[in-house]
């Protein structure tokens, strides 16, 4: 003779089981809501979209052939990009350089291979940060427009110009 009993959870067992599962379920619901909002805003997974504003090049002075160019780069995409190179037919050497404080009030420049252009922000070059160091081939004239090509890892190449200005320190 077999005695069959149907399984029935007690109220206490049900309360403890549901109470233990409530925390993880609530955390998942919040995470899902935040991910939905993020993707709905259009920022999730969008590629980098870089735009380069017209730049400036300092007019060399004091008999030197070395100068610097500066650009404002905007990235309206949802992913970081990386500036990997800068070229120009107007100069012998073109390289990315970074102002580097060395302590005791001294500073110098160091060459860098690339620079990050943050998503939703951008990069503004300056004499006291990142710049494009150039060695002038032919003398530059004030107001002259010099062509440049900036190459980005994701954004490809961007052709732009820089206007020759006097340095204003």
N, C-alpha and C positions, 0 to 999 in steps of 0.2 A: 504494500500500500504506500502510495507516495503522497506526501502532503505538499501541495503547491501553494507557495505564498507569493503574492505579487509584491514586487519591490516598491516601497514608498519611502521617499526621503523624509526625514524629520524636518521640522521647521528650523531647528537650530543648524542642522547640516546644510540646508539650503541657504540660510542667512550667511553662514561662514563661507560657503563656496562662492556665492555671488559677491560677497564683500571682498574676497581676495581677487576676484577677476575685475572688479570695478575700476581699480586704479590703472592697470594696463589698457583697458578698453577706453577709458577717458583720455589717456595719453595719446593713443592712436587716433582718436577722433580729433583732438586738438592739432596733431601733426598733419592729418589729412586736410583739415580746414586751412591751415597755414600754407600748405603746398598748393591747394586749390587757388588761394588768393594770389600766390606768387606766380603761378602759371597764367592766371587770368589777367595779371597786370602786363603780360607780354615780355617780361624780363627773363623768364626761365628759358634757358637753352638758346637764347638768341646769340648769334655770332657777334664778334667785335665789329663795330662800324666806326672807322676812324675818319676824321676830317682834319686837314691841316690848314691853319690860317696862314695868310701871307707872313713871311718871316722878315727878319732884319739881319743885316751883316754890318759889323763895325768896319768903318773905313780905317785901314791900317795907318799908323802914324809913327813918327820917329825913325823912319827908314826901315822898319820891320816888314817882313812879308807874311807874318803870321797874324791871323785875326780869328774872329768867331762869328758864328751865325746862330740865330735863336728862332724857335718856332713854338706856336701854341697848337697842341694836338688834342682834339676832343675825341672821346670814345663813347658814343651813345648806345653801344651794344650791351648785351648782358654778360659778356665774357671779356676778361683781360686780353690785351694784345701786347706784342713786344716789337719795339722799333729795333730792327736788326742791322740796318745800314743806311748811310746817307751818301749820295754821290752828287757831283756837279762837274760839268765840262769846263767851268770857269776856273777851277783850282787844281793844283798839282796833287795835294793831299787833302783828304776830307775824312775826319774821324770823330767819333763820339768821345767826349771827355767830361770828366766830373770834377768839380771843385772839391778839394779835400783838405779840411782843416788838419793841421799837424800838431797843434798844441803850441803853447807859448806865443800865441798871436800869429804864428806863421801858417801859411797855406800853400798848396800846390795843386797841380792838375794831374789827374791820372786817367789814362785811356780806359774806356769800357767797351765791351763787346756788344751790349744791347741795353735797352731800357724798357721797363714795364709801363704800359699805358693802361691804367686801371679802368675797369668797366664802369660805365655811368659817370665817369669823371674825365680825367685827361692828364696831360703833362704839359707844364709850362717851362720852357727852357729859360735860363738866366745866367748872367756872369757868375752868380754865386750858387750854382747848382749844375745841372746838366747843360751842355752846349755842344755845338758842332765846331770843332777846331778846323781851320782851313789854312792852307799855305797858298798865297796869291800868286798866280802865274803872270798876269798882266795887271798894271795899276788899275785900281777901281776908281770910279767917279761918284761923287755924292749924288744920290737919287737914282743911280743905275739899278736896273732890275736884273738879278742873277738867278738863273734856273737851278733848281735842286730836284732830286728824286729821293724820296724817303721810302724805304722798304720795310713792311711790317710782316710778321710771321703769318698772321691770319688775314690781314687787310690788304695784302699785296702791295703794289707800288702806287705811290701818290706823287704826281708831279706838281710842283709849286714854284713860287718865286720868292726871293728875299730882296728887300730894298736896302741899298747901301746908305747907312746913316753915320753921323759922327758919334763916337762913344760919349756917353754922359755919365760920368761916375759921380 
